[in-house]
């Protein structure tokens, strides 16, 4: 099967991040940092590792810090150069994008994730594309989107990252209705956005990594409001289970829901402990904290 390479990715970053107020009053939530890197950097690194060359950001009012983040900073770079701080200059390189490799467009009204992705339709054109939700941070030996690209080379069609969740959590996710379970890859016959526990068609939830056919964009043209009164990406993908193919992919890795405070804190601890320069000191501190807590009980 000849499958077209995926080189474009959409990053929906228009959300207001109200769960992180007051921090998000003046900074986009995607700039909030896990250790010393903003959430968005993790998503960009993952996309680059998967072969993405064009990065499309769907933004909204108040997100200009994101544009600055990916721009060159001549003053800062000069200062670091003069001070001989080559290691920091090297780190800054990860934040730079070639001119023309990154595009920003605005979702002017908060009409939902499906609508945000639809806003990018002209930049995507008639090609398969990826979508990454930066709130979902995935720690994995092989980056999640890369795992999916390899699976997609076998299957084509549409592919969503999938993870088992307990029934009471189904209402926080898009949930797959499974036609055939082939292990890492499942074929879906439907998808439901944020079902009640008793209505969930399976325990396989969609996590924020997608490889989609352009057909999903044309489905979004005619999508009506779905769950929560929003235009849902899930509904437009579910349409494709009727005429095309939709696969779920059980990725290998640990996903952190950095859209929630608890998830963000868990990710901070995990990424802190994973850092060779912090592991020892931070790990010792955590052990002390746990001992103190136990003693107080
Ligand atoms: C979005 C999607 C949902 C998916 C989730 C993964 O929901 O609509 O289908 O399961 O991301 O994080 P949100 O978390 O933006 O409400």
py3Dmol code that shows the C-alpha trace and the ligand (Angstrom):
import py3Dmol

protein = """\
ATOM      1  CA  UNK A   1       0.000   0.000   0.000  1.00  0.00           C
ATOM      2  CA  UNK A   2       1.445   3.425  -0.965  1.00  0.00           C
ATOM      3  CA  UNK A   3       0.751   5.745   1.932  1.00  0.00           C
ATOM      4  CA  UNK A   4       1.384   9.466   1.734  1.00  0.00           C
ATOM      5  CA  UNK A   5       3.918  10.729   4.275  1.00  0.00           C
ATOM      6  CA  UNK A   6       2.560  12.950   7.031  1.00  0.00           C
ATOM      7  CA  UNK A   7       4.551  16.191   7.253  1.00  0.00           C
ATOM      8  CA  UNK A   8       2.012  18.669   8.643  1.00  0.00           C
ATOM      9  CA  UNK A   9       0.752  18.902  12.204  1.00  0.00           C
ATOM     10  CA  UNK A  10      -1.909  21.014  13.853  1.00  0.00           C
ATOM     11  CA  UNK A  11      -1.481  22.180  17.453  1.00  0.00           C
ATOM     12  CA  UNK A  12      -4.764  23.466  18.847  1.00  0.00           C
ATOM     13  CA  UNK A  13      -3.685  26.015  21.466  1.00  0.00           C
ATOM     14  CA  UNK A  14      -6.646  28.381  21.566  1.00  0.00           C
ATOM     15  CA  UNK A  15      -8.070  27.206  24.920  1.00  0.00           C
ATOM     16  CA  UNK A  16      -8.214  29.735  27.745  1.00  0.00           C
ATOM     17  CA  UNK A  17      -6.707  27.411  30.338  1.00  0.00           C
ATOM     18  CA  UNK A  18      -9.171  28.493  33.027  1.00  0.00           C
ATOM     19  CA  UNK A  19      -8.197  25.499  35.184  1.00  0.00           C
ATOM     20  CA  UNK A  20      -4.846  27.170  35.729  1.00  0.00           C
ATOM     21  CA  UNK A  21      -6.034  30.633  36.672  1.00  0.00           C
ATOM     22  CA  UNK A  22      -4.603  32.915  37.877  1.00  0.00           C
ATOM     23  CA  UNK A  23      -1.377  31.741  36.134  1.00  0.00           C
ATOM     24  CA  UNK A  24      -3.074  31.714  32.741  1.00  0.00           C
ATOM     25  CA  UNK A  25      -4.350  35.261  33.140  1.00  0.00           C
ATOM     26  CA  UNK A  26      -1.179  36.511  31.488  1.00  0.00           C
ATOM     27  CA  UNK A  27       0.606  33.426  30.098  1.00  0.00           C
ATOM     28  CA  UNK A  28      -0.733  30.796  27.706  1.00  0.00           C
ATOM     29  CA  UNK A  29      -1.040  27.450  29.497  1.00  0.00           C
ATOM     30  CA  UNK A  30       1.145  25.911  26.776  1.00  0.00           C
ATOM     31  CA  UNK A  31       4.029  28.047  28.071  1.00  0.00           C
ATOM     32  CA  UNK A  32       3.740  26.613  31.579  1.00  0.00           C
ATOM     33  CA  UNK A  33       6.850  24.611  32.284  1.00  0.00           C
ATOM     34  CA  UNK A  34       7.611  21.041  33.231  1.00  0.00           C
ATOM     35  CA  UNK A  35      10.999  21.498  34.905  1.00  0.00           C
ATOM     36  CA  UNK A  36      12.422  24.083  32.464  1.00  0.00           C
ATOM     37  CA  UNK A  37      10.639  23.424  29.211  1.00  0.00           C
ATOM     38  CA  UNK A  38       7.201  24.678  28.290  1.00  0.00           C
ATOM     39  CA  UNK A  39       4.494  22.124  27.518  1.00  0.00           C
ATOM     40  CA  UNK A  40       4.500  23.145  23.871  1.00  0.00           C
ATOM     41  CA  UNK A  41       8.196  22.253  23.512  1.00  0.00           C
ATOM     42  CA  UNK A  42       7.437  18.624  24.423  1.00  0.00           C
ATOM     43  CA  UNK A  43       4.762  18.478  21.712  1.00  0.00           C
ATOM     44  CA  UNK A  44       7.042  20.078  19.111  1.00  0.00           C
ATOM     45  CA  UNK A  45       9.902  17.689  19.922  1.00  0.00           C
ATOM     46  CA  UNK A  46       7.540  14.744  19.548  1.00  0.00           C
ATOM     47  CA  UNK A  47       6.262  16.029  16.213  1.00  0.00           C
ATOM     48  CA  UNK A  48       9.801  16.621  14.906  1.00  0.00           C
ATOM     49  CA  UNK A  49      10.837  13.099  15.928  1.00  0.00           C
ATOM     50  CA  UNK A  50       7.893  11.789  13.893  1.00  0.00           C
ATOM     51  CA  UNK A  51       9.028  13.629  10.751  1.00  0.00           C
ATOM     52  CA  UNK A  52       6.730  16.669  10.896  1.00  0.00           C
ATOM     53  CA  UNK A  53       8.075  19.622   8.882  1.00  0.00           C
ATOM     54  CA  UNK A  54       5.188  22.109   9.010  1.00  0.00           C
ATOM     55  CA  UNK A  55       3.713  23.235  12.300  1.00  0.00           C
ATOM     56  CA  UNK A  56       0.314  24.903  12.339  1.00  0.00           C
ATOM     57  CA  UNK A  57      -0.793  26.590  15.538  1.00  0.00           C
ATOM     58  CA  UNK A  58      -4.453  27.417  16.048  1.00  0.00           C
ATOM     59  CA  UNK A  59      -4.291  30.214  18.597  1.00  0.00           C
ATOM     60  CA  UNK A  60      -6.548  32.853  20.108  1.00  0.00           C
ATOM     61  CA  UNK A  61      -6.280  36.255  21.736  1.00  0.00           C
ATOM     62  CA  UNK A  62      -3.593  36.413  24.440  1.00  0.00           C
ATOM     63  CA  UNK A  63      -1.343  33.722  22.964  1.00  0.00           C
ATOM     64  CA  UNK A  64       1.375  35.925  21.465  1.00  0.00           C
ATOM     65  CA  UNK A  65       3.941  34.595  23.970  1.00  0.00           C
ATOM     66  CA  UNK A  66       3.851  31.389  21.929  1.00  0.00           C
ATOM     67  CA  UNK A  67       4.920  33.218  18.779  1.00  0.00           C
ATOM     68  CA  UNK A  68       7.779  34.884  20.641  1.00  0.00           C
ATOM     69  CA  UNK A  69       8.855  31.563  22.084  1.00  0.00           C
ATOM     70  CA  UNK A  70       9.477  30.080  18.626  1.00  0.00           C
ATOM     71  CA  UNK A  71      11.166  33.198  17.283  1.00  0.00           C
ATOM     72  CA  UNK A  72      14.871  34.046  17.375  1.00  0.00           C
ATOM     73  CA  UNK A  73      15.896  36.325  20.209  1.00  0.00           C
ATOM     74  CA  UNK A  74      18.959  38.212  18.835  1.00  0.00           C
ATOM     75  CA  UNK A  75      19.614  40.194  22.013  1.00  0.00           C
ATOM     76  CA  UNK A  76      19.551  37.141  24.276  1.00  0.00           C
ATOM     77  CA  UNK A  77      21.585  35.100  21.797  1.00  0.00           C
ATOM     78  CA  UNK A  78      24.246  37.834  21.541  1.00  0.00           C
ATOM     79  CA  UNK A  79      24.518  38.132  25.302  1.00  0.00           C
ATOM     80  CA  UNK A  80      24.953  34.361  25.656  1.00  0.00           C
ATOM     81  CA  UNK A  81      27.483  34.271  22.805  1.00  0.00           C
ATOM     82  CA  UNK A  82      29.570  37.041  24.373  1.00  0.00           C
ATOM     83  CA  UNK A  83      29.480  35.222  27.703  1.00  0.00           C
ATOM     84  CA  UNK A  84      30.639  31.993  26.008  1.00  0.00           C
ATOM     85  CA  UNK A  85      27.487  30.135  27.117  1.00  0.00           C
ATOM     86  CA  UNK A  86      27.425  27.745  24.176  1.00  0.00           C
ATOM     87  CA  UNK A  87      25.444  25.108  26.065  1.00  0.00           C
ATOM     88  CA  UNK A  88      22.557  27.533  26.574  1.00  0.00           C
ATOM     89  CA  UNK A  89      22.744  28.671  22.940  1.00  0.00           C
ATOM     90  CA  UNK A  90      22.437  25.038  21.940  1.00  0.00           C
ATOM     91  CA  UNK A  91      19.336  24.620  24.142  1.00  0.00           C
ATOM     92  CA  UNK A  92      17.781  27.727  22.575  1.00  0.00           C
ATOM     93  CA  UNK A  93      18.180  26.205  19.099  1.00  0.00           C
ATOM     94  CA  UNK A  94      15.406  23.708  19.909  1.00  0.00           C
ATOM     95  CA  UNK A  95      12.985  26.612  20.192  1.00  0.00           C
ATOM     96  CA  UNK A  96      13.712  28.027  16.752  1.00  0.00           C
ATOM     97  CA  UNK A  97      11.701  27.281  13.683  1.00  0.00           C
ATOM     98  CA  UNK A  98      12.759  27.909  10.103  1.00  0.00           C
ATOM     99  CA  UNK A  99      10.886  30.742   8.443  1.00  0.00           C
ATOM    100  CA  UNK A 100       7.843  29.284   6.759  1.00  0.00           C
ATOM    101  CA  UNK A 101       7.874  26.100   8.830  1.00  0.00           C
ATOM    102  CA  UNK A 102       5.466  27.497  11.375  1.00  0.00           C
ATOM    103  CA  UNK A 103       2.109  29.173  10.876  1.00  0.00           C
ATOM    104  CA  UNK A 104      -0.280  30.753  13.320  1.00  0.00           C
ATOM    105  CA  UNK A 105      -3.931  31.233  12.707  1.00  0.00           C
ATOM    106  CA  UNK A 106      -6.637  32.371  15.034  1.00  0.00           C
ATOM    107  CA  UNK A 107      -9.769  30.652  16.129  1.00  0.00           C
ATOM    108  CA  UNK A 108     -11.801  33.760  16.793  1.00  0.00           C
ATOM    109  CA  UNK A 109     -14.587  32.005  18.702  1.00  0.00           C
ATOM    110  CA  UNK A 110     -14.237  29.084  21.155  1.00  0.00           C
ATOM    111  CA  UNK A 111     -16.415  26.619  19.247  1.00  0.00           C
ATOM    112  CA  UNK A 112     -14.550  23.447  20.181  1.00  0.00           C
ATOM    113  CA  UNK A 113     -11.621  21.232  19.205  1.00  0.00           C
ATOM    114  CA  UNK A 114     -13.213  20.145  15.917  1.00  0.00           C
ATOM    115  CA  UNK A 115     -13.696  23.752  14.913  1.00  0.00           C
ATOM    116  CA  UNK A 116     -10.105  24.614  15.902  1.00  0.00           C
ATOM    117  CA  UNK A 117      -8.729  21.883  13.630  1.00  0.00           C
ATOM    118  CA  UNK A 118     -11.115  22.935  10.829  1.00  0.00           C
ATOM    119  CA  UNK A 119      -9.627  26.455  11.026  1.00  0.00           C
ATOM    120  CA  UNK A 120      -6.387  24.954   9.602  1.00  0.00           C
ATOM    121  CA  UNK A 121      -8.082  23.363   6.564  1.00  0.00           C
ATOM    122  CA  UNK A 122      -6.567  25.672   3.932  1.00  0.00           C
ATOM    123  CA  UNK A 123      -3.047  25.153   5.230  1.00  0.00           C
ATOM    124  CA  UNK A 124      -3.499  21.404   5.273  1.00  0.00           C
ATOM    125  CA  UNK A 125      -5.136  21.023   1.864  1.00  0.00           C
ATOM    126  CA  UNK A 126      -5.601  17.523   0.530  1.00  0.00           C
ATOM    127  CA  UNK A 127      -3.066  15.697   2.689  1.00  0.00           C
ATOM    128  CA  UNK A 128      -3.053  13.469   5.736  1.00  0.00           C
ATOM    129  CA  UNK A 129      -2.030  15.410   8.838  1.00  0.00           C
ATOM    130  CA  UNK A 130      -1.314  14.977  12.525  1.00  0.00           C
ATOM    131  CA  UNK A 131      -2.967  16.700  15.470  1.00  0.00           C
ATOM    132  CA  UNK A 132      -1.203  16.995  18.826  1.00  0.00           C
ATOM    133  CA  UNK A 133      -2.913  18.284  21.964  1.00  0.00           C
ATOM    134  CA  UNK A 134      -0.079  19.752  24.070  1.00  0.00           C
ATOM    135  CA  UNK A 135      -2.009  19.130  27.334  1.00  0.00           C
ATOM    136  CA  UNK A 136      -1.344  15.443  26.846  1.00  0.00           C
ATOM    137  CA  UNK A 137       2.335  14.936  27.577  1.00  0.00           C
ATOM    138  CA  UNK A 138       3.574  11.422  26.865  1.00  0.00           C
ATOM    139  CA  UNK A 139       6.839  10.084  28.249  1.00  0.00           C
ATOM    140  CA  UNK A 140       7.982   7.218  26.058  1.00  0.00           C
ATOM    141  CA  UNK A 141      11.183   5.596  24.892  1.00  0.00           C
ATOM    142  CA  UNK A 142      10.023   6.027  21.308  1.00  0.00           C
ATOM    143  CA  UNK A 143       7.889   9.181  21.045  1.00  0.00           C
ATOM    144  CA  UNK A 144       4.168   8.381  20.780  1.00  0.00           C
ATOM    145  CA  UNK A 145       3.537  10.042  17.409  1.00  0.00           C
ATOM    146  CA  UNK A 146       6.506   8.197  15.922  1.00  0.00           C
ATOM    147  CA  UNK A 147       5.064   4.889  17.160  1.00  0.00           C
ATOM    148  CA  UNK A 148       1.792   5.847  15.509  1.00  0.00           C
ATOM    149  CA  UNK A 149       3.459   6.841  12.225  1.00  0.00           C
ATOM    150  CA  UNK A 150       5.083   3.413  12.044  1.00  0.00           C
ATOM    151  CA  UNK A 151       1.726   1.708  12.646  1.00  0.00           C
ATOM    152  CA  UNK A 152       0.045   4.062  10.161  1.00  0.00           C
ATOM    153  CA  UNK A 153       2.536   3.028   7.459  1.00  0.00           C
ATOM    154  CA  UNK A 154       0.940  -0.421   7.720  1.00  0.00           C
ATOM    155  CA  UNK A 155      -2.696   0.630   7.969  1.00  0.00           C
ATOM    156  CA  UNK A 156      -3.215   4.039   6.312  1.00  0.00           C
ATOM    157  CA  UNK A 157      -6.605   5.567   7.190  1.00  0.00           C
ATOM    158  CA  UNK A 158      -7.115   7.505  10.400  1.00  0.00           C
ATOM    159  CA  UNK A 159      -5.355   6.671  13.635  1.00  0.00           C
ATOM    160  CA  UNK A 160      -5.898   7.935  17.180  1.00  0.00           C
ATOM    161  CA  UNK A 161      -3.761   7.266  20.242  1.00  0.00           C
ATOM    162  CA  UNK A 162      -5.652   5.074  22.693  1.00  0.00           C
ATOM    163  CA  UNK A 163      -5.333   4.150  26.348  1.00  0.00           C
ATOM    164  CA  UNK A 164      -7.377   2.017  28.721  1.00  0.00           C
ATOM    165  CA  UNK A 165      -9.257   4.027  31.367  1.00  0.00           C
ATOM    166  CA  UNK A 166     -11.557   2.932  34.205  1.00  0.00           C
ATOM    167  CA  UNK A 167     -15.310   3.331  33.440  1.00  0.00           C
ATOM    168  CA  UNK A 168     -15.795   6.309  35.769  1.00  0.00           C
ATOM    169  CA  UNK A 169     -13.198   8.248  33.738  1.00  0.00           C
ATOM    170  CA  UNK A 170     -14.878   7.669  30.351  1.00  0.00           C
ATOM    171  CA  UNK A 171     -16.766  10.947  30.575  1.00  0.00           C
ATOM    172  CA  UNK A 172     -13.481  12.879  30.272  1.00  0.00           C
ATOM    173  CA  UNK A 173     -12.546  11.371  26.898  1.00  0.00           C
ATOM    174  CA  UNK A 174     -13.501  10.353  23.430  1.00  0.00           C
ATOM    175  CA  UNK A 175     -14.121   6.581  23.656  1.00  0.00           C
ATOM    176  CA  UNK A 176     -13.691   3.989  20.898  1.00  0.00           C
ATOM    177  CA  UNK A 177     -16.319   1.466  19.868  1.00  0.00           C
ATOM    178  CA  UNK A 178     -14.193  -1.513  18.853  1.00  0.00           C
ATOM    179  CA  UNK A 179     -14.903  -3.638  15.771  1.00  0.00           C
ATOM    180  CA  UNK A 180     -11.727  -5.709  15.900  1.00  0.00           C
ATOM    181  CA  UNK A 181      -8.970  -5.866  18.481  1.00  0.00           C
ATOM    182  CA  UNK A 182      -5.641  -6.749  16.919  1.00  0.00           C
ATOM    183  CA  UNK A 183      -3.454  -6.023  19.946  1.00  0.00           C
ATOM    184  CA  UNK A 184      -1.602  -2.736  19.619  1.00  0.00           C
ATOM    185  CA  UNK A 185      -3.937  -1.702  16.802  1.00  0.00           C
ATOM    186  CA  UNK A 186      -7.740  -1.791  17.045  1.00  0.00           C
ATOM    187  CA  UNK A 187     -10.227  -1.133  14.276  1.00  0.00           C
ATOM    188  CA  UNK A 188     -13.037   1.167  15.425  1.00  0.00           C
ATOM    189  CA  UNK A 189     -16.660   1.039  14.353  1.00  0.00           C
ATOM    190  CA  UNK A 190     -17.589   4.189  16.231  1.00  0.00           C
ATOM    191  CA  UNK A 191     -16.397   6.863  18.635  1.00  0.00           C
ATOM    192  CA  UNK A 192     -18.296   8.749  21.317  1.00  0.00           C
ATOM    193  CA  UNK A 193     -17.217  12.014  22.895  1.00  0.00           C
ATOM    194  CA  UNK A 194     -17.379  12.093  26.699  1.00  0.00           C
ATOM    195  CA  UNK A 195     -19.987   9.367  27.273  1.00  0.00           C
ATOM    196  CA  UNK A 196     -21.464   8.581  30.680  1.00  0.00           C
ATOM    197  CA  UNK A 197     -19.833   5.512  32.263  1.00  0.00           C
ATOM    198  CA  UNK A 198     -22.891   3.363  31.446  1.00  0.00           C
ATOM    199  CA  UNK A 199     -22.935   4.480  27.796  1.00  0.00           C
ATOM    200  CA  UNK A 200     -19.205   4.045  27.096  1.00  0.00           C
ATOM    201  CA  UNK A 201     -18.778   1.549  24.216  1.00  0.00           C
ATOM    202  CA  UNK A 202     -15.420   0.314  25.590  1.00  0.00           C
ATOM    203  CA  UNK A 203     -12.708   1.250  28.076  1.00  0.00           C
ATOM    204  CA  UNK A 204     -10.397   2.493  25.313  1.00  0.00           C
ATOM    205  CA  UNK A 205     -10.076   6.273  25.489  1.00  0.00           C
ATOM    206  CA  UNK A 206      -8.640   8.623  22.884  1.00  0.00           C
ATOM    207  CA  UNK A 207      -5.502  10.522  23.915  1.00  0.00           C
ATOM    208  CA  UNK A 208      -4.463  13.727  22.165  1.00  0.00           C
ATOM    209  CA  UNK A 209      -2.463  12.356  19.211  1.00  0.00           C
ATOM    210  CA  UNK A 210      -4.167  11.858  15.875  1.00  0.00           C
ATOM    211  CA  UNK A 211      -3.198  11.040  12.287  1.00  0.00           C
ATOM    212  CA  UNK A 212      -6.112  12.055  10.099  1.00  0.00           C
ATOM    213  CA  UNK A 213      -7.178  11.977   6.484  1.00  0.00           C
ATOM    214  CA  UNK A 214      -8.272  15.247   4.821  1.00  0.00           C
ATOM    215  CA  UNK A 215     -11.746  13.696   4.652  1.00  0.00           C
ATOM    216  CA  UNK A 216     -12.084  14.471   8.381  1.00  0.00           C
ATOM    217  CA  UNK A 217     -11.767  18.163   7.478  1.00  0.00           C
ATOM    218  CA  UNK A 218     -14.602  17.931   4.978  1.00  0.00           C
ATOM    219  CA  UNK A 219     -16.661  16.109   7.616  1.00  0.00           C
ATOM    220  CA  UNK A 220     -15.983  19.061   9.903  1.00  0.00           C
ATOM    221  CA  UNK A 221     -17.521  21.376   7.255  1.00  0.00           C
ATOM    222  CA  UNK A 222     -20.908  19.946   8.093  1.00  0.00           C
ATOM    223  CA  UNK A 223     -20.450  19.061  11.745  1.00  0.00           C
ATOM    224  CA  UNK A 224     -23.043  20.344  14.172  1.00  0.00           C
ATOM    225  CA  UNK A 225     -22.563  21.024  17.862  1.00  0.00           C
ATOM    226  CA  UNK A 226     -21.882  17.829  19.789  1.00  0.00           C
ATOM    227  CA  UNK A 227     -20.996  17.047  23.416  1.00  0.00           C
ATOM    228  CA  UNK A 228     -20.764  20.179  25.578  1.00  0.00           C
ATOM    229  CA  UNK A 229     -22.317  22.266  22.779  1.00  0.00           C
ATOM    230  CA  UNK A 230     -18.982  22.227  20.917  1.00  0.00           C
ATOM    231  CA  UNK A 231     -17.962  21.097  17.444  1.00  0.00           C
ATOM    232  CA  UNK A 232     -16.167  17.876  18.263  1.00  0.00           C
ATOM    233  CA  UNK A 233     -13.222  16.369  16.421  1.00  0.00           C
ATOM    234  CA  UNK A 234     -14.369  12.985  17.711  1.00  0.00           C
ATOM    235  CA  UNK A 235     -17.675  13.265  15.796  1.00  0.00           C
ATOM    236  CA  UNK A 236     -15.907  14.086  12.519  1.00  0.00           C
ATOM    237  CA  UNK A 237     -13.577  11.094  12.967  1.00  0.00           C
ATOM    238  CA  UNK A 238     -16.522   8.859  13.965  1.00  0.00           C
ATOM    239  CA  UNK A 239     -18.105   9.690  10.565  1.00  0.00           C
ATOM    240  CA  UNK A 240     -15.101   8.020   8.959  1.00  0.00           C
ATOM    241  CA  UNK A 241     -15.845   4.699  10.647  1.00  0.00           C
ATOM    242  CA  UNK A 242     -18.785   4.431   8.198  1.00  0.00           C
ATOM    243  CA  UNK A 243     -16.919   4.939   4.929  1.00  0.00           C
ATOM    244  CA  UNK A 244     -13.196   4.897   5.705  1.00  0.00           C
ATOM    245  CA  UNK A 245     -11.014   3.314   8.322  1.00  0.00           C
ATOM    246  CA  UNK A 246     -10.364   4.487  11.879  1.00  0.00           C
ATOM    247  CA  UNK A 247      -7.807   2.756  14.055  1.00  0.00           C
ATOM    248  CA  UNK A 248      -6.938   3.141  17.701  1.00  0.00           C
ATOM    249  CA  UNK A 249      -3.308   2.644  18.638  1.00  0.00           C
ATOM    250  CA  UNK A 250      -2.343   1.469  22.121  1.00  0.00           C
ATOM    251  CA  UNK A 251       0.877   3.420  22.509  1.00  0.00           C
ATOM    252  CA  UNK A 252       3.725   2.418  24.796  1.00  0.00           C
ATOM    253  CA  UNK A 253       4.444   5.159  27.288  1.00  0.00           C
ATOM    254  CA  UNK A 254       3.138   7.117  30.248  1.00  0.00           C
ATOM    255  CA  UNK A 255       0.618   9.837  29.534  1.00  0.00           C
ATOM    256  CA  UNK A 256       0.217  12.827  31.820  1.00  0.00           C
ATOM    257  CA  UNK A 257      -2.904  14.958  31.710  1.00  0.00           C
ATOM    258  CA  UNK A 258      -1.241  18.345  32.014  1.00  0.00           C
ATOM    259  CA  UNK A 259      -4.620  20.012  31.530  1.00  0.00           C
ATOM    260  CA  UNK A 260      -5.340  19.112  35.165  1.00  0.00           C
ATOM    261  CA  UNK A 261      -3.448  20.314  38.219  1.00  0.00           C
ATOM    262  CA  UNK A 262      -2.871  16.812  39.602  1.00  0.00           C
ATOM    263  CA  UNK A 263      -1.615  15.579  36.217  1.00  0.00           C
ATOM    264  CA  UNK A 264       0.658  18.576  35.842  1.00  0.00           C
ATOM    265  CA  UNK A 265       2.193  17.966  39.270  1.00  0.00           C
ATOM    266  CA  UNK A 266       2.666  14.258  38.532  1.00  0.00           C
ATOM    267  CA  UNK A 267       4.428  15.129  35.280  1.00  0.00           C
ATOM    268  CA  UNK A 268       6.631  17.634  37.082  1.00  0.00           C
ATOM    269  CA  UNK A 269       7.758  14.961  39.537  1.00  0.00           C
ATOM    270  CA  UNK A 270       8.283  12.339  36.820  1.00  0.00           C
ATOM    271  CA  UNK A 271      10.222  14.663  34.503  1.00  0.00           C
ATOM    272  CA  UNK A 272      12.221  16.060  37.414  1.00  0.00           C
ATOM    273  CA  UNK A 273      13.251  12.547  38.487  1.00  0.00           C
ATOM    274  CA  UNK A 274      14.108  11.647  34.896  1.00  0.00           C
ATOM    275  CA  UNK A 275      16.646  14.465  34.672  1.00  0.00           C
ATOM    276  CA  UNK A 276      20.217  13.375  35.432  1.00  0.00           C
ATOM    277  CA  UNK A 277      21.105  16.858  36.746  1.00  0.00           C
ATOM    278  CA  UNK A 278      18.206  16.874  39.244  1.00  0.00           C
ATOM    279  CA  UNK A 279      17.521  13.240  40.028  1.00  0.00           C
ATOM    280  CA  UNK A 280      19.660  12.905  43.136  1.00  0.00           C
ATOM    281  CA  UNK A 281      18.766  16.114  44.935  1.00  0.00           C
ATOM    282  CA  UNK A 282      15.097  16.049  43.954  1.00  0.00           C
ATOM    283  CA  UNK A 283      14.729  12.326  44.715  1.00  0.00           C
ATOM    284  CA  UNK A 284      16.266  12.783  48.178  1.00  0.00           C
ATOM    285  CA  UNK A 285      13.874  15.667  48.849  1.00  0.00           C
ATOM    286  CA  UNK A 286      10.849  13.597  47.806  1.00  0.00           C
ATOM    287  CA  UNK A 287      11.951  10.738  50.067  1.00  0.00           C
ATOM    288  CA  UNK A 288      12.258  13.164  52.987  1.00  0.00           C
ATOM    289  CA  UNK A 289       8.799  14.555  52.250  1.00  0.00           C
ATOM    290  CA  UNK A 290       7.277  11.075  52.206  1.00  0.00           C
ATOM    291  CA  UNK A 291       9.013  10.152  55.476  1.00  0.00           C
ATOM    292  CA  UNK A 292       7.730  13.366  57.076  1.00  0.00           C
ATOM    293  CA  UNK A 293       4.188  12.690  55.873  1.00  0.00           C
ATOM    294  CA  UNK A 294       4.291   9.128  57.237  1.00  0.00           C
ATOM    295  CA  UNK A 295       5.615  10.345  60.579  1.00  0.00           C
ATOM    296  CA  UNK A 296       2.787  12.895  60.823  1.00  0.00           C
ATOM    297  CA  UNK A 297       0.089  10.257  60.255  1.00  0.00           C
TER     298      UNK A 297
END
"""
ligand_1 = """\
16
LIG
C -10.085 16.207 23.954
C -10.906 15.362 22.993
C -11.177 13.989 23.602
C -9.884 13.310 23.994
C -9.081 14.232 24.948
C -7.708 13.648 25.216
O -10.878 16.507 25.073
O -12.109 16.026 22.690
O -11.855 13.176 22.671
O -10.155 12.081 24.633
O -8.901 15.541 24.357
O -6.988 14.416 26.112
P -10.506 17.678 26.134
O -9.555 17.057 27.102
O -9.902 18.782 25.354
O -11.806 18.046 26.777
"""
view = py3Dmol.view(width=600, height=400)
view.addModel(protein, "pdb")
view.setStyle({"model": 0}, {"cartoon": {"style": "trace"}})
view.addModel(ligand_1, "xyz")
view.setStyle({"model": 1}, {"stick": {}})
view.zoomTo()
view.show()
